[in-house]
């Protein structure tokens, strides 16, 4: 009998550190899409915001949709359509003082305006991405199928930035 082993989207990829910027994979844990039947549901995040409750975060991902990351569904199942998205998304962290400079090369949004607890649904190169401002940098959510490509794009910019700063 075949023994299947679950692997993360970037399984085996070591963190990349260059010129004060660190790129690493983030284990998102359980990711659940929450789509309220009525938009007046208390506790649902406003556009471009994240509502945190301990380790659980409710991240706005579009009109009438948010991702519950790292928390139980709880009462949401009574007031919203709830679907498991855990296997469909990958998480990356980009931390350090130069993180915003790296993303400025790939993202068509001015991320300097984001404060911790803000988020934006945009593009990373040609890929869809959800950018979450965290202390010291950003978390990026990309489709699992695009995780390697996102890593490659970010790593290329990080290395080029490091080479420019070393001159």
C-alpha positions in Angstrom: 0.0 0.0 0.0 1.2 3.5 -0.8 1.9 5.8 2.1 1.0 9.3 1.1 2.7 12.2 2.9 1.1 15.6 3.1 3.5 18.3 2.0 3.3 22.1 2.3 3.2 24.1 -1.0 6.8 25.0 -0.6 8.0 21.8 1.1 11.7 21.8 1.7 12.2 25.5 0.8 14.5 27.1 3.3 13.9 30.8 4.2 15.8 33.3 2.0 17.6 36.2 3.8 19.2 39.1 1.9 20.0 42.7 2.8 17.7 42.6 5.8 14.7 41.1 4.1 13.5 37.5 4.9 11.2 35.5 2.7 9.7 32.3 4.3 6.8 30.0 4.0 3.9 30.5 6.5 1.8 27.6 7.8 -1.7 29.0 7.5 -3.3 26.1 9.2 -7.1 25.9 8.7 -8.3 28.4 6.0 -12.1 28.8 5.7 -14.0 31.0 3.3 -16.8 32.9 5.0 -19.5 34.4 2.8 -22.3 35.9 4.9 -25.9 35.5 3.7 -26.5 39.0 5.0 -23.8 41.6 4.8 -24.9 43.2 8.1 -23.4 40.3 10.1 -21.5 41.6 13.2 -17.8 40.9 13.3 -17.4 40.7 9.5 -14.4 42.7 8.4 -14.7 46.0 6.5 -13.0 46.1 3.1 -9.2 45.9 3.3 -9.1 45.1 6.9 -8.3 42.1 9.2 -10.3 41.3 12.4 -8.1 39.4 14.9 -9.3 37.4 17.9 -6.3 35.8 19.5 -4.6 33.5 16.9 -7.6 33.6 14.7 -7.9 36.2 11.9 -10.8 37.1 9.6 -9.2 38.6 6.5 -11.3 40.5 4.0 -10.8 38.9 0.6 -13.4 40.6 -1.6 -17.0 41.8 -1.6 -19.0 39.5 0.7 -16.1 37.1 1.4 -13.4 36.8 4.1 -11.0 34.0 5.0 -11.0 32.7 8.6 -7.4 31.8 9.2 -6.3 29.7 12.2 -9.6 29.6 14.0 -12.7 27.4 14.4 -15.7 28.1 12.2 -18.0 28.4 15.3 -21.2 30.3 14.8 -20.2 31.4 11.3 -21.8 28.3 9.8 -25.3 29.6 10.9 -25.0 32.9 9.2 -22.7 32.3 6.2 -21.7 29.9 3.5 -18.6 28.2 4.8 -16.1 26.3 2.7 -12.7 24.8 3.5 -9.9 26.5 1.5 -6.9 25.1 3.3 -5.5 23.0 0.5 -6.0 25.8 -2.1 -3.8 28.5 -0.6 -0.2 29.1 0.4 1.3 31.6 2.8 4.5 33.5 2.5 6.0 36.0 4.9 8.2 38.9 3.7 9.7 40.7 6.7 12.3 43.4 7.2 12.7 47.1 6.5 13.1 46.5 2.7 9.9 44.3 2.4 7.9 47.2 1.0 10.6 48.0 -1.5 10.6 44.4 -2.8 6.9 44.4 -3.2 6.9 47.7 -5.0 8.6 46.0 -7.9 5.8 43.4 -8.2 2.6 44.8 -6.8 0.6 47.7 -8.4 -0.6 49.1 -5.1 1.3 51.5 -2.8 1.7 49.2 0.2 3.3 52.0 2.3 -0.2 53.1 3.1 -1.1 49.8 4.8 -1.0 49.7 8.6 -0.8 46.5 10.6 -4.2 45.0 10.4 -4.9 46.2 6.8 -5.0 44.0 3.7 -5.3 44.3 0.0 -6.4 42.0 -2.8 -4.2 42.7 -5.8 -1.6 41.1 -8.1 1.9 39.9 -7.6 3.3 40.0 -11.1 0.6 38.1 -13.0 -0.7 36.2 -10.0 -3.6 37.0 -7.7 -2.4 37.8 -4.1 -3.9 38.9 -0.8 -1.4 41.1 1.0 -1.7 41.4 4.8 0.3 44.0 6.7 1.8 42.5 9.8 4.4 43.8 12.3 7.7 44.1 10.5 6.4 43.4 7.0 3.7 41.4 5.1 2.1 38.1 4.8 1.1 37.0 1.3 -1.6 34.6 0.4 -1.4 33.0 -3.1 -3.0 30.1 -4.8 -1.2 26.9 -3.9 -0.6 26.2 -7.6 1.3 29.5 -7.9 3.4 29.2 -4.7 6.6 28.2 -6.4 6.2 31.0 -9.0 5.5 33.6 -6.3 8.6 32.4 -4.4 10.7 32.7 -7.5 9.5 36.2 -8.4 10.0 37.4 -4.8 13.4 35.7 -4.5 14.6 37.3 -7.8 13.7 40.8 -6.6 15.2 40.2 -3.1 18.5 39.1 -4.6 18.6 42.0 -7.1 17.9 44.4 -4.3 20.6 42.9 -2.2 23.1 43.1 -5.0 22.3 46.8 -5.6 22.7 47.6 -1.9 26.1 45.8 -1.8 27.6 48.1 -4.4 
